[in-house]
Structures are given as C-alpha cells and as structure tokens.
Amino acid sequence: MDIRTTASTPSGVVLEDAQSRRSLRYPGITHVIFDLDGTLLDTETVYEEVYSQVCRRFGKQYSLDVRMRHVGTSEKDTARIITTMLNLPISQEEFIQLSNAELQGRITQCALMPGVDRLLRHFTMHEVPMAMATSNPYPHMDAKLTNYPEVRLAFHHIVCGGTDPEVKMGKPAPDIFLVAASRFPGKPQPAQVLVFEDSVAGVKGAIAAGMHVVAVPDRTVPHDTLSGATIILDSLAHFHPELFGFPPF
C-alpha cells in the first residue's frame, strides 16, 4: 500500500486499507486552509536543528517529547514550552532571540513538501478558494516564502497567528482557523472547510473549529495522537481530491 493512511468514519471506526478509504466520501467541502511549516514547506528539520543547537549551549537535550509538545504552536508558546520543560536558564524572549539568530539565512532555503506544487496548481485551476493559517509571525512567513511567490499567490489570504490581533489564542485553540474561514467571501461554515495540517496542535485546533482535517504528520508522530482527523496521509502526493468532492487529478 502506497499510503500510510487511516480514515475515520462518523462512528469513529478507523479504516486502514486503501479500498475502504476510497469508498468514503465527504461532501459539502467548498474551501481549504493550509498550514505552512511541515505541511507546505519542509521547515521542521531546520527548526529541530536550531532548537537542538540552542539547547546544547546550556547542556540540555532537545528531545522528541519536547518537540511533540510544541510543534504547530506559536513562537511564544514554543519558547515557553521548551524553556519550561528543559529548565533553561534564559527567558522566553532570549530563547526566541537565540533561535532567530540561528535561523538567519537558513529559513529561506526550505523546499516545498512533496505533492504541494501539484495540489496547489490543481486547486487553483479548479478555482477552489484557499487560505493559509500559520502560527508564524508575519515576518517569518514572509521570509520562508521568499523563493515561492507562486505559493503566496495561490491563497486568497494568509493569517499569521503570531502577529494577527484577531487570533487571541494559538493552536491547538481553534481561533486561527475560524479567523481564516471568516475572511473568505461568503464566510463558509466550518463544516464546509478542509484543513491540511501536519502537527498535533494544528489537527486539534482544526477539529475544535468543526472542520474536516487531512493530517500529514512526519513519521515520528504516533497516529493515536491525531484522533479525530478525517484522514491521515504520509504525503500530500497521496491526496485524492475526489474524496472531498473536488475534481480528481
């Protein structure tokens, strides 16, 4: 099977095989929202290296458990979680400053995740309204997409939770997804929105918003932490648009 996927039926039954997955349909989806880090761009490896370097300065190990707690959260929440869990002898603000210094020159070199280019082109061709909902502050999002102007142009709007005043609470709260949906013309209902996310925090936030979720985690994320996701894929290259009522590739 070429797809590491589970699909949750309304009754909560998990279907593991591709044939059962393709028999499911989720009608009524009209709009889509994408996360950025780890979903559209392969940035998580860079962040892992940077956070490991900062933590090693203080004799601490940046572990998988720590990473799992903060991935998908805002810059401030990430700093709070890491400094608290590892008892780092620096403030959250100092951690952010050190991390940003390490990120300079590296964050603009991240590649698109597999399947992203084809999927964005497909949705654009079929005039599917798209938005981005990222926990990044605007300057970070802007830097990361420096080499991908076509990605920015694909979206009707981009919500940056780190700097947007309407986003009161970061992921896993639903705020950023509800704000993103509200900025589409016609303001679709949550049940009409499909979210693409890689992080546990992001998946939980989208579910809390009442939206369908395609989870695309990396291989270190246990599937049982993504309970409630509509489907789980190991790559956007394996996404089947027709499952959600969109034209097939």
N, C-alpha and C positions, 0 to 999 in steps of 0.2 A: 504494500500500500504506500503510495507516494505522499500521503497526507497524514501528519500526526494531529488528528483532529477528534474532538468529541462534539456532539451536538445535543443540547438539552431540549427535550420536548417540554410542552407546557406542564406536564405532570412531573417533570424533574428527572425522567428516565434518561440516562446517558447512553447514546448510541455511538459505538466505536468504529463501525465499518463504513466504508465509503458509500456502498449501495444504500444503506439506511439513511446516511446523511443526505444523499441526493434526493431521497423521497420526501424530505421535509421541505416545506415552503413557508416563507414569512412574508405574506402580502402586506401591502399598505405602506411600504417604506418609500419615502419621496426625497429625503435629504440625507447627506452623510457628513460626519465630522471625523477628522483625523487628529490623533496625537502627533507630536513631532519626534521627540527623542526615542529611538528604538523602534518606532513604527514607520516613519518616513525616512529618517536618517539614522545611520549606524553610528550614533554618538556614545552609546553606553560603554563601549570598550574604552574610549578616551576618558570618560568620566571615572571609570573604575581605576585606570592607571593614575589619574590625577589625584583622586582621593587616597589611593594607596600611598602615593609619594608624600602627601601632606601628613598622613597619619604616621608614617615611618619616621618623620622628623622628631616625633615625640615618643618613639618607641612603642607605638601601637600598631596592631594589625587590622587592616580594613577587611573584615570577614564577609562571607556570603550572607550570614544572618543580618549583619548591619545593612548590607546592600539591599536585601529584600525589604527591610523596614522603610527605606526612604525612596526607592526608585519610583518615579512618577509624581513625587511631591514637589512643592515649590522650593526655590533656592533657600529661603529662610528656614523652611521646615527640614530640608535636608541637612543644613548646618546644625540645627537644633538636635536632630536625631543622632547624627554622627558624634558631635561633641559630647552629648549626654551619655550615649551608650558606651563610648570608649573613654569617657572621663578625660578628655583632652584639656590641657592646662591653658586653653585660649578661649576667647569669647567666640560667639557665633559669627560676629562681624569679622573677626580676624580670620576665622576659617574660610569665610567667603572670599576675603581679600587674597589669601594664600592660594586658594583654588583657582580663582580667576587669573592670577599671575601665571600659574602653570598652564592654564588653558590657552593663553595668548598664542596665536599662530597655529594652533592645532585644531581648533574647533571649526575652522573654515575648510578643513581638508576632509571632512567626513563624507563617505559615499552614501548614495541612496540605498535603501534596503531592497532586497530582491523583490521584483514584481511591482514596485511603486510606480515607475515610469509608465508601464503598460496600463495599470489600473487608473491612474490619473488621466491619461490620454483617453481611455475608454469612457470614463465618466464625463469628461469634458465634451467628447464627441456626441454623447447622448444627452447633453445638457442637464446632467444631474447636479443640483446645487450642492456645493461643497464648502465647508468651513474648516479651519484648524483651531484646535483648543489645546494650547500648550502651557505648562506651568512656568515656562521661561519668562523672565522679564523681556520687554521688547528688544533691548539692545542685543541680548544673547540670540534671540530668534533671528534677528536681522543679520547678525554675523554668520550664523550657521547656514543661512540660505544665500549667502553672497554668490556662490557659484551655481545656484539653481534658480534663476529668475523665472523660469518656466513653471516651477513648482509654486511659487508665490502667486503667479498669475492664474493658476488653476482655481484658487479659492476666492469665493465671494467676500469673505472677511476672515481675519485671524484674531483670535482672542488670546492675549498673553496674560495668564493669571498672575504673574509676578509683578505686573505694573497696572493692570486694569482695575479701576476703582469699583466697578460693578461686581467683581469677583471677590466676595467677602471672605470665603474660606477655600483653601486649596483642595485638590484631590487628596483623599477619597470622598470629600463632600461633593455634591452634585452641581455646585454653583457654576463652574466654568462651562459645563455642558448646557445648562439651562440658559446661560447668557448667550452662548454661541447660537443656540437654536432660536432665541428671541430676535436675533439680528438678521435672520433670513427674511426676505419679503414674504408676507403671508403668515409668518410665525407658525411653523408646523408644530403639531402636538408632539410630545416626547415619543409616543409610540410610532410616529412616522419617521423617526431618525435612527440611522445606523451609525454606530461609533466604532472606529478602529483604534485599538489600544494594545500596548504591549505590557503594561505594568499592572500589578495587583491593585494599586491605589486607583489607577485610571479605570480599570474594569469595575471596581466597586462604585466609583463615582458615577459612571455611566448607568449602571444598574439602578443606583439610587435616584437617578434622574428619570427613570422609567423608560429608558431607551434600549434598543437591541444592541448587542455588543459582539464584534468579532475580535477575539483575543488572539494576539500574535506574540506570545512570550518567547524569551530565549529559553534554551534547554535547561537552564538552572532553576526555572520556576516550576514547582510542582503543580499539576493540573488541579489538585484539590483546593488550591488557594484561589482558583478562578471560578469558583462555584457561582452559577448564575449566568455565566457568559453564554451567549446564544450558540456560538461555535468557537472552537479553538483550533488554530492552524499553526503550522511551524513556519509559514511564509505567506506573504501576500501573493506570491506567484501561484499559490494553490487556491486562491479565492475564486468561487463560482458566482458571478453576479446574478445569474438567473435564480439562485436560491432565494434572493430577496426581491424578486420581481423586476430586476434590471435586465436589459438585453445581454445575451451571452457574448463572450469574446468572439 
